[in-house]
Amino acid sequence: MSGLLTRDMILQAPDLPTQRVAVPEWGGEVLMRGMTGTERDAIEQSVLTKDGKGVGDVTGLRARVVACCVVDEHGQRLFQKGDVERLGAKSATVLQRLFEVAQQLSGLSPADVAELEKN
């Protein structure tokens, strides 16, 4: 073990995993990275009801997650909030494949997703 980490060491650590994913339907590959803690919190908050006690609208959940996780070679998101609806209109098969990679990279278990999608 290397000893105690400092604040700067923690804040500068490159801890977001990335993975190239082939998307033959789109004619190439995308680079995906795991969600940050803040992004995951925002996704989870977005599907909660106003009282925070249940799950509300999960429409576009896969597109929202994929939009958070598809990045360029510098780690910058390719999609913004305004792109989510158009991204959601893409192939469900492709979105599911990318969503599953995003899940794995973000530590979002199938049980977590099931909890988010419960009605």
C-alpha positions as CSV (number, residue, x, y, z in Angstrom):
1,M,0.0,0.0,0.0
2,S,1.3,3.5,-0.9
3,G,0.2,5.4,2.1
4,L,-2.3,8.1,2.7
5,L,-3.6,10.1,-0.2
6,T,-3.6,13.9,-0.1
7,R,-6.6,16.1,-1.1
8,D,-4.7,17.1,-4.3
9,M,-3.9,13.5,-5.1
10,I,-7.5,12.5,-4.8
11,L,-8.9,15.4,-6.8
12,Q,-6.3,14.9,-9.6
13,A,-6.6,11.1,-9.9
14,P,-8.0,10.1,-13.3
15,D,-10.6,7.7,-12.0
16,L,-13.2,7.7,-14.8
17,P,-12.9,4.6,-16.9
18,T,-13.4,4.8,-20.6
19,Q,-14.1,2.2,-23.3
20,R,-14.4,2.3,-27.1
21,V,-17.6,0.8,-28.3
22,A,-18.3,-0.3,-31.9
23,V,-21.5,1.0,-33.3
24,P,-21.7,-0.4,-36.8
25,E,-25.2,1.0,-37.2
26,W,-23.7,4.5,-37.0
27,G,-20.7,3.6,-39.1
28,G,-17.9,3.7,-36.4
29,E,-17.1,3.7,-32.8
30,V,-17.9,5.9,-29.8
31,L,-15.8,6.6,-26.7
32,M,-17.7,6.1,-23.5
33,R,-16.7,7.0,-19.9
34,G,-18.2,6.3,-16.6
35,M,-20.5,8.9,-15.1
36,T,-19.2,11.3,-12.4
37,G,-20.8,11.2,-9.0
38,T,-22.6,14.4,-9.8
39,E,-23.9,13.1,-13.2
40,R,-25.2,9.9,-11.6
41,D,-26.9,11.9,-8.8
42,A,-28.6,14.1,-11.4
43,I,-29.8,11.1,-13.4
44,E,-31.2,9.4,-10.3
45,Q,-32.8,12.7,-9.1
46,S,-34.4,13.2,-12.5
47,V,-36.5,10.1,-12.2
48,L,-37.7,10.6,-8.6
49,T,-41.1,12.0,-7.8
50,K,-41.3,15.5,-6.4
51,D,-41.6,14.1,-2.9
52,G,-38.5,11.9,-3.5
53,K,-40.3,8.8,-2.3
54,G,-41.0,7.1,-5.6
55,V,-40.0,6.8,-9.2
56,G,-41.6,9.2,-11.6
57,D,-41.0,9.6,-15.3
58,V,-38.2,7.4,-16.7
59,T,-38.9,8.4,-20.3
60,G,-35.6,8.8,-22.1
61,L,-33.6,7.3,-19.3
62,R,-31.3,5.4,-21.6
63,A,-30.8,8.4,-23.9
64,R,-30.0,10.6,-20.8
65,V,-27.4,8.1,-19.5
66,V,-25.8,7.6,-22.9
67,A,-25.7,11.4,-23.4
68,C,-23.7,11.7,-20.2
69,C,-21.3,9.0,-21.1
70,V,-20.4,9.5,-24.8
71,V,-17.3,11.7,-24.9
72,D,-14.7,12.9,-27.3
73,E,-11.0,12.1,-27.1
74,H,-10.5,14.8,-24.5
75,G,-13.2,13.4,-22.2
76,Q,-15.7,16.2,-23.1
77,R,-19.4,15.2,-23.5
78,L,-20.5,15.0,-27.1
79,F,-24.2,15.5,-26.3
80,Q,-25.9,18.2,-24.3
81,K,-29.3,18.2,-22.6
82,G,-30.9,19.6,-25.7
83,D,-29.7,16.6,-27.7
84,V,-31.3,13.9,-25.5
85,E,-34.7,13.8,-27.3
86,R,-33.0,13.4,-30.7
87,L,-30.7,10.8,-29.3
88,G,-33.7,9.0,-27.8
89,A,-35.1,8.7,-31.3
90,K,-32.2,6.6,-32.4
91,S,-32.2,2.7,-32.5
92,A,-33.4,1.2,-29.2
93,T,-31.0,-1.7,-29.9
94,V,-28.0,0.7,-30.1
95,L,-29.1,2.8,-27.1
96,Q,-29.5,-0.4,-25.0
97,R,-26.0,-1.6,-26.0
98,L,-24.5,1.8,-25.1
99,F,-26.6,2.0,-21.9
100,E,-25.2,-1.4,-20.7
101,V,-21.6,-0.2,-21.2
102,A,-22.5,3.1,-19.4
103,Q,-23.9,1.0,-16.6
104,Q,-20.8,-1.1,-16.2
105,L,-18.4,1.9,-16.4
106,S,-20.5,3.9,-13.9
107,G,-21.0,1.1,-11.3
108,L,-24.8,1.2,-12.0
109,S,-26.0,-2.3,-11.3
110,P,-29.0,-3.9,-13.0
111,A,-30.7,-3.7,-9.6
112,D,-30.1,0.0,-9.5
113,V,-31.6,0.4,-12.9
114,A,-34.6,-1.8,-12.0
115,E,-35.2,0.4,-8.9
116,L,-35.1,3.5,-11.1
117,E,-37.5,2.0,-13.6
118,K,-40.0,0.7,-11.0
119,N,-43.5,2.2,-11.3
